[in-house]
């Protein structure tokens, strides 16, 4: 979707005598009014920049409907230009700064693309922390209100915070036990997940997610960890044929942010701020998380239809992975405690909120 306001070119006028001048003056006044109106619309065009193709699940089913809803509820006074797949330039780790600097007015990205910059967010990415995306997205928003809006996210106006559905391992060779990861070249999305898989014996290979298909096809990596909904756009199931799931548990999730340039938001008139505010916050975040997880079903079925090997671990097998994950969690808590961020308290509060919204 790309909605761009355009100013139409003027029309030449001719007239004779006073009547012609009057007609010209009336027409000019009308034309000026129309031009001013269209200029106002152009002044309120917001550029939304993000890293996935427009047809991927989140852009298609969350971001584009959100833009359309805001446009409608503003009576067309807010327009959007949607720039998917980094069309405004730069790399995914630069998206947040693009919102800070005004290169884009709104961005959708992962805080985890900037390792160490948004430390409190990482509590939701710790292994075996997530229950379901809707509940955890509510917990994420509430904890952000308590601890992140004036710290991690202080330079932008946050509109939405959510997580994706259960992360799975997609690999060339079957992975069942922790030892199966030894020496596996694996792409993971964030600092926490990279540390986790390194601790389990894998060799993390960093890259933006659009590079994953080529990396898999050329053998740069042997596996990737992403939710099912992303595998559709990446065509992961055509490139690797083994997928490891963790039953009722969740190996990991990654956290997203939809955020706006603060000066751009503050410059809006109050009635248009109200439109943005109405379509932001916890309820929007929870809906986005829920939709994102719902989008797992189609790509997963595609893997089944292809005859791929879906490895569903038993509770006994999962217990081994959870034990192995303990060190990653302990190390993260200690790191946050050392930085004065109360890692112990963050883990406890996140768990409390997740339980609150999961019941």
C-alpha positions in Angstrom: 0.0 0.0 0.0 1.3 3.4 -0.8 -1.0 6.5 -0.4 0.6 9.7 -1.6 -1.1 13.1 -1.7 -0.4 15.0 -4.9 -0.9 18.6 -5.8 -2.5 19.1 -9.2 -0.9 21.6 -11.6 -2.6 24.9 -12.0 -4.8 26.0 -14.9 -4.1 29.1 -17.1 -6.8 31.8 -17.1 -7.8 34.3 -19.7 -10.5 36.9 -19.6 -11.4 40.3 -21.0 -12.4 43.4 -19.1 -13.7 43.6 -15.6 -15.8 40.4 -16.0 -12.8 38.4 -16.9 -10.8 39.8 -14.0 -13.6 39.0 -11.6 -13.8 35.5 -13.0 -10.1 35.1 -12.7 -10.1 36.3 -9.1 -12.9 34.0 -8.1 -11.2 31.0 -9.8 -7.9 31.9 -8.2 -9.4 32.1 -4.7 -11.0 28.7 -5.3 -7.8 27.2 -6.7 -5.8 28.6 -3.7 -8.3 27.1 -1.3 -8.0 23.7 -3.0 -4.2 23.9 -3.1 -4.0 24.8 0.6 -6.3 21.9 1.5 -4.1 19.5 -0.5 -1.0 21.0 0.9 -2.3 20.3 4.4 -2.9 16.7 3.5 0.6 16.4 2.1 2.0 17.9 5.3 0.3 15.1 7.3 1.7 12.3 5.2 3.6 9.8 7.4 6.3 7.6 6.1 6.3 4.1 7.6 9.5 2.2 7.0 10.1 -1.5 7.8 12.3 -4.5 6.9 9.9 -7.2 5.5 8.3 -7.4 2.1 4.8 -5.9 2.0 3.3 -9.4 1.4 4.8 -10.9 4.6 2.4 -11.7 7.4 2.9 -8.7 9.7 3.0 -6.0 7.1 0.0 -7.5 5.3 -2.2 -8.3 8.3 -1.1 -5.8 11.0 0.7 -2.8 9.6 -1.3 -2.1 6.4 -4.7 -2.5 8.1 -3.4 -0.3 10.9 -2.5 2.5 8.4 -5.8 2.1 6.6 -7.7 2.4 9.9 -5.8 5.5 11.0 -6.4 7.1 7.6 -10.1 6.4 7.7 -10.6 7.6 11.3 -8.7 10.8 10.5 -11.1 11.4 7.6 -8.2 11.3 5.3 -6.2 14.0 7.0 -3.5 11.5 7.9 -2.0 9.7 4.9 0.7 7.1 4.8 3.5 6.1 2.5 4.5 2.6 3.2 8.1 1.7 2.5 8.6 -2.1 3.0 11.9 -4.1 2.7 14.1 -1.1 3.6 13.1 1.0 0.6 14.2 4.2 2.3 17.7 2.8 2.6 19.8 1.6 5.5 19.7 -1.7 7.3 17.2 -3.1 9.8 19.5 -2.3 12.8 19.3 1.4 11.7 15.5 1.6 11.7 15.1 2.9 15.3 17.6 5.7 14.7 15.7 6.6 11.5 12.7 7.2 13.6 14.7 9.3 16.1 16.3 11.3 13.3 13.2 11.8 11.2 14.5 9.8 8.2 11.2 7.9 8.6 8.2 9.1 10.6 7.2 5.6 11.9 9.2 2.4 11.9 8.5 -1.2 12.7 11.5 -3.2 13.9 13.1 -5.5 16.5 14.8 -3.8 19.4 17.0 -6.9 19.4 18.6 -5.7 16.1 20.6 -3.2 18.2 22.4 -5.5 20.8 22.5 -4.0 24.3 20.7 -0.8 23.4 17.3 -1.9 24.7 18.3 -4.2 27.6 15.0 -4.4 29.5 13.1 -5.7 26.4 15.3 -8.8 26.4 13.5 -10.2 29.4 10.7 -11.4 27.1 13.2 -13.1 24.8 14.8 -15.3 27.4 14.3 -19.0 26.7 11.1 -20.7 27.8 9.5 -17.4 29.0 6.7 -17.0 26.6 3.2 -18.5 26.8 1.3 -17.0 23.9 1.8 -13.9 21.8 -1.3 -12.1 22.9 -0.7 -12.5 26.6 3.0 -11.7 26.4 2.4 -8.7 24.2 0.1 -7.3 27.0 2.8 -8.0 29.5 5.4 -6.4 27.3 3.4 -3.2 27.0 2.7 -3.0 30.8 6.3 -3.6 31.7 7.4 -1.0 29.1 5.0 1.5 30.7 6.7 0.8 34.1 10.3 0.6 33.1 11.1 1.4 29.4 9.2 4.4 28.1 11.5 6.9 29.9 14.6 4.8 29.5 15.0 2.4 26.5 12.4 4.1 24.3 12.7 7.7 25.6 13.7 9.1 22.2 10.5 8.1 20.3 6.8 7.9 20.7 6.0 4.2 21.1 2.8 3.1 19.4 2.9 -0.7 19.7 4.9 -3.4 21.4 4.4 -7.1 20.7 6.0 -10.5 20.3 5.6 -13.2 17.7 4.4 -16.8 18.1 6.5 -19.7 19.4 9.9 -19.8 17.8 10.9 -23.0 16.1 14.2 -24.4 14.7 14.3 -25.0 10.9 17.3 -27.0 9.9 18.9 -29.1 7.2 19.4 -32.0 9.6 16.9 -33.1 12.3 17.5 -31.5 15.7 16.0 -33.3 18.7 18.6 -33.2 21.5 20.7 -30.2 22.6 23.8 -32.1 21.4 22.4 -32.0 17.8 23.3 -28.3 17.8 27.0 -28.9 18.1 28.8 -27.1 15.3 25.5 -26.2 13.6 25.8 -22.8 11.8 22.6 -21.0 12.9 21.0 -17.6 12.4 19.1 -16.3 15.4 17.4 -12.9 15.6 18.7 -11.1 18.8 21.5 -10.9 21.3 19.7 -13.1 23.8 18.9 -15.8 21.3 22.4 -15.8 19.8 23.9 -16.2 23.3 21.4 -18.9 24.1 22.3 -21.0 21.0 26.0 -20.4 21.4 25.7 -21.7 25.0 24.0 -24.8 23.5 26.8 -25.5 21.1 25.7 -23.9 17.9 27.7 -21.4 15.9 25.7 -18.2 15.6 25.9 -16.4 12.3 24.6 -12.8 12.3 22.6 -11.5 9.3 19.4 -9.6 8.6 16.4 -11.8 8.1 16.0 -11.0 4.3 19.5 -12.7 3.8 18.4 -16.0 5.3 17.1 -17.7 2.1 20.3 -17.2 0.2 22.4 -18.1 3.3 20.5 -21.4 3.6 20.8 -22.2 -0.1 24.5 -21.5 -0.2 25.3 -23.3 3.0 26.4 -20.2 4.9 24.1 -21.4 7.6 22.6 -24.8 8.4 19.6 -23.7 10.3 17.6 -20.7 11.4 15.2 -20.0 14.3 12.1 -18.1 13.3 8.3 -18.4 13.9 6.3 -20.2 11.4 4.7 -17.1 10.0 8.0 -15.8 8.7 8.8 -19.0 6.9 6.2 -18.3 4.3 7.9 -15.1 3.0 11.4 -16.6 3.3 10.3 -19.9 1.7 12.3 -21.7 4.5 10.3 -24.9 4.1 11.5 -25.3 0.5 15.1 -24.8 1.6 15.3 -27.0 4.7 13.1 -30.0 5.5 13.3 -30.4 9.3 11.4 -28.3 11.8 11.7 -28.7 15.6 8.8 -27.6 17.8 8.5 -27.6 21.6 4.9 -28.7 22.2 3.2 -26.6 24.8 6.4 -24.8 25.7 8.0 -22.0 23.8 11.7 -22.1 23.0 11.9 -18.4 22.5 10.2 -15.3 21.0 11.4 -12.0 19.7 10.1 -8.5 20.6 8.9 -5.9 18.1 8.3 -2.2 18.3 6.2 0.2 16.2 7.3 3.7 17.1 7.1 7.3 15.8 9.4 10.3 15.5 8.6 12.2 18.7 8.7 15.7 17.1 6.4 14.5 14.3 3.9 13.2 16.9 4.1 16.4 19.0 3.5 18.6 16.0 0.1 16.9 15.2 -3.0 18.8 16.2 -4.8 17.4 19.3 -7.6 15.7 17.3 -5.1 13.8 15.1 -3.0 12.9 18.1 -6.2 11.4 19.5 -6.6 9.2 16.4 -3.0 7.9 16.7 -3.5 7.3 20.4 -6.8 5.5 19.9 -5.0 3.0 17.6 -1.9 2.6 19.9 -1.2 1.0 23.2 -1.9 -2.3 24.9 -5.0 -3.3 23.0 -3.4 -2.7 19.6 -0.2 -4.5 20.8 -2.2 -7.5 22.0 -4.1 -7.7 18.8 -0.9 -7.5 16.8 0.6 -10.3 18.8 -2.5 -12.5 18.4 -2.6 -11.9 14.7 1.1 -12.6 14.3 0.7 -16.0 16.1 -2.4 -16.9 14.1 -0.4 -16.4 10.9 1.8 -19.4 11.9 -0.8 -21.9 10.8 -0.6 -21.5 7.0 3.2 -21.7 6.6 3.3 -24.6 9.0 0.7 -26.5 6.9 2.8 -25.7 3.8 5.7 -27.6 5.4 3.4 -30.5 6.2 2.1 -30.5 2.6 5.7 -30.6 1.3 6.3 -33.7 3.4 8.8 -32.1 5.7 9.8 -33.6 9.0 8.0 -31.9 11.9 9.9 -32.9 15.1 7.7 -32.4 18.1 9.6 -32.9 21.3 8.2 -34.8 24.2 8.1 -33.3 27.7 11.1 -35.4 28.7 13.1 -34.1 25.8 12.0 -30.5 26.5 13.2 -30.9 30.1 16.8 -31.3 28.8 16.5 -28.1 26.8 15.1 -26.2 29.8 17.9 -27.3 32.0 20.4 -26.3 29.4 18.7 -22.9 29.2 19.1 -22.1 32.8 22.7 -20.8 32.4 21.6 -18.2 29.8 18.9 -16.9 32.1 21.2 -16.7 35.1 23.9 -14.9 33.1 21.4 -12.4 31.8 20.1 -11.7 35.3 23.6 -11.2 36.6 24.5 -8.9 33.7 21.4 -6.7 34.3 22.0 -6.7 38.0 25.6 -5.5 37.5 24.3 -2.7 35.3 21.9 -1.5 38.0 18.8 -2.6 36.0 17.6 -5.2 38.6 17.6 -8.2 36.3 16.2 -10.3 39.1 13.2 -7.9 39.5 12.7 -7.7 35.7 12.5 -11.5 35.4 10.1 -11.7 38.4 7.9 -8.9 37.1 7.7 -10.2 33.6 6.8 -13.7 34.9 4.1 -12.1 37.1 2.6 -10.1 34.2 2.7 -13.0 31.7 0.9 -15.2 34.3 -1.7 -12.4 34.8 -2.5 -12.1 31.1 -2.2 -15.8 30.4 -4.9 -17.0 32.8 
